Amino acid sequence: MRLFVRLTPKSSVERIDGWDMDDKGRRFLKIRVRAAPIEGRANVALIAFLAKTLKLPKSRFTLVTGDTARLKQIEIEGLEEAVLEGL
């Protein structure tokens, strides 16, 4: 399944701030991580945070788009959409 995430790097805490919608009508999950957006560190921290939160191995996560953008698209192998509704 594909997950859209709006990432906020350099936060004082790592947390999920809930769901929101962009101007194109796409739902995305707002997530904060402590890592800085330098050399992909924030993206690595995002994958690690999602893996820990969803209790899945990091190998099931792939950053599809948004390597340097705030809005990212992540492919999560073998995850049911209903699992994300509780976040």
BELPE-V539643 format. One record per residue. SS is DSSP state (A for helix, B for strand, O for the rest). PSI is psi in degrees with one decimal (NA if undefined). NEAR is the number of other ideal C-beta (glycine too) atoms within 10 Angstrom. Layout:
BEGIN
ss=[SS;SS]
psi=[PSI;PSI]
near=[NEAR;NEAR]
END
This chain:
BEGIN
ss=[O;B;B;B;B;B;B;B;O;O;O;O;O;O;B;B;B;B;B;B;B;O;O;O;O;O;B;B;B;B;B;B;O;O;O;O;O;O;O;O;A;A;A;A;A;A;A;A;A;A;A;A;A;A;O;O;O;A;A;A;B;B;B;B;B;O;O;O;O;O;B;B;B;B;B;B;O;O;O;O;A;A;A;A;A;O;O]
psi=[154.7;135.5;130.0;133.8;136.4;110.9;133.4;107.1;173.2;38.8;159.1;-19.3;156.5;122.1;166.5;128.7;8.8;-172.5;151.9;178.8;138.6;180.0;-13.5;2.6;11.6;132.5;140.2;155.7;129.7;122.9;140.4;139.0;157.0;-28.2;148.2;153.7;54.4;124.8;35.8;8.4;-38.9;-36.6;-41.5;-42.9;-37.2;-48.1;-43.3;-41.7;-45.7;-41.6;-43.8;-45.3;-42.5;-2.2;48.4;154.7;146.0;-24.9;-14.8;-1.3;134.6;126.9;112.7;-51.5;160.4;27.8;-41.1;7.8;161.5;-39.1;119.8;153.9;124.1;131.0;127.8;111.5;126.2;24.0;134.1;140.3;-31.2;-28.7;-35.2;-22.4;-26.3;-4.2;NA]
near=[12;13;21;19;20;18;24;15;18;12;16;7;7;16;14;14;12;9;14;12;10;11;5;5;6;12;11;18;19;15;24;19;24;14;19;11;17;9;8;13;14;21;20;14;21;24;19;15;20;23;16;11;13;16;7;16;9;11;9;15;19;12;16;12;12;17;9;9;11;14;13;23;16;21;14;20;11;7;17;9;10;7;13;15;8;5;13]
END
